[in-house]
Amino acid sequence: GAVPGGPGGAVYAATKAYEKSLSSSLAREMEKFGVGVTCVMPGAVRTDFKDGMSDALCWKMPFYPRSAGYVASVAIRAMIKGDSQVTPG
């Protein structure tokens, strides 16, 4: 998944980039022990988190924001398949 940066979102973008890098490294390191790691990098998810960002374009596209249940089901399927990364939404 893309990790776009932008004005006012530097810490958020950096945190997502770190999560992606850490998960990728852990997946490779833990593979020899039979432990899987799946990094879930969703797009917009309809939760209370968006309350302060209702002007963002992603909330205005009716097909884009996903429910938490949808994201969770895609993430669980990816984990069961052994995927190291999934981008639901």
Backbone torsions as a table, in degrees:
resi	resn	phi	psi	omega
1	GLY	NA	147.8	178.3
2	ALA	-71.0	149.9	177.5
3	VAL	-125.8	77.0	-176.5
4	PRO	-74.0	141.4	174.4
5	GLY	-102.5	165.6	178.7
6	GLY	-174.2	169.8	179.6
7	PRO	-56.6	130.1	179.1
8	GLY	80.7	-2.3	-177.0
9	GLY	-123.0	21.1	-175.5
10	ALA	-61.8	-47.3	-177.7
11	VAL	-66.1	-41.5	179.0
12	TYR	-61.8	-48.5	-179.8
13	ALA	-63.4	-41.4	179.6
14	ALA	-64.9	-39.1	179.4
15	THR	-64.8	-42.8	178.3
16	LYS	-65.1	-39.2	178.2
17	ALA	-64.2	-40.5	178.2
18	TYR	-63.9	-44.1	179.6
19	GLU	-58.1	-43.4	-179.7
20	LYS	-64.6	-44.4	179.8
21	SER	-67.1	-45.7	179.3
22	LEU	-61.3	-46.2	-179.3
23	SER	-62.4	-40.9	178.9
24	SER	-62.5	-44.8	179.2
25	SER	-65.8	-44.1	179.4
26	LEU	-62.9	-39.5	179.3
27	ALA	-58.4	-43.9	179.4
28	ARG	-69.4	-41.1	-178.2
29	GLU	-68.9	-37.0	-174.1
30	MET	-88.6	-11.0	-178.7
31	GLU	-55.7	-40.4	-177.9
32	LYS	-66.2	-16.6	177.8
33	PHE	-99.1	3.4	-179.2
34	GLY	76.7	18.7	-179.7
35	VAL	-103.5	126.0	178.5
36	GLY	-96.0	151.3	176.6
37	VAL	-131.5	127.0	178.1
38	THR	-121.7	118.4	177.3
39	CYS	-89.0	120.7	179.9
40	VAL	-100.9	116.4	-177.4
41	MET	-120.5	74.9	-176.9
42	PRO	-74.3	160.6	169.7
43	GLY	-80.2	-142.5	-179.9
44	ALA	-69.3	131.2	179.1
45	VAL	-122.0	130.4	-179.1
46	ARG	-70.9	99.9	175.8
47	THR	-143.7	180.0	177.0
48	ASP	-67.3	-16.2	-179.3
49	PHE	-56.7	-33.1	-175.1
50	LYS	-75.4	-9.9	-173.4
51	ASP	-51.8	-37.6	-179.8
52	GLY	-87.6	1.6	-175.5
53	MET	-128.9	31.0	-173.4
54	SER	-66.1	-14.1	178.6
55	ASP	-84.4	-10.4	-178.1
56	ALA	-64.4	143.6	-177.0
57	LEU	-56.8	-37.1	-175.6
58	CYS	-60.1	-27.8	-179.7
59	TRP	-81.3	-13.9	-177.3
60	LYS	-93.5	-11.7	178.6
61	MET	-90.8	114.8	-173.0
62	PRO	-61.2	-26.7	-177.3
63	PHE	-89.4	-11.8	-170.2
64	TYR	-86.7	-56.3	-177.3
65	PRO	-61.2	133.4	-179.2
66	ARG	-107.4	156.6	176.0
67	SER	-77.4	156.6	177.8
68	ALA	-61.5	-35.9	178.7
69	GLY	-63.1	-41.0	177.9
70	TYR	-63.2	-48.2	-179.3
71	VAL	-60.1	-43.6	-180.0
72	ALA	-62.8	-42.6	-178.2
73	SER	-66.6	-39.3	177.1
74	VAL	-65.8	-41.2	-179.8
75	ALA	-64.3	-42.5	-179.6
76	ILE	-65.5	-41.8	177.4
77	ARG	-61.2	-41.6	179.2
78	ALA	-64.3	-41.2	179.7
79	MET	-63.0	-44.1	-179.8
80	ILE	-63.9	-36.8	177.7
81	LYS	-72.3	-16.9	-179.0
82	GLY	89.4	17.1	177.9
83	ASP	-68.4	141.5	179.4
84	SER	-87.7	-14.0	179.2
85	GLN	-152.0	144.1	175.9
86	VAL	-143.8	142.6	-179.5
87	THR	-125.2	82.3	178.9
88	PRO	-76.5	132.1	177.8
89	GLY	97.8	NA	NA
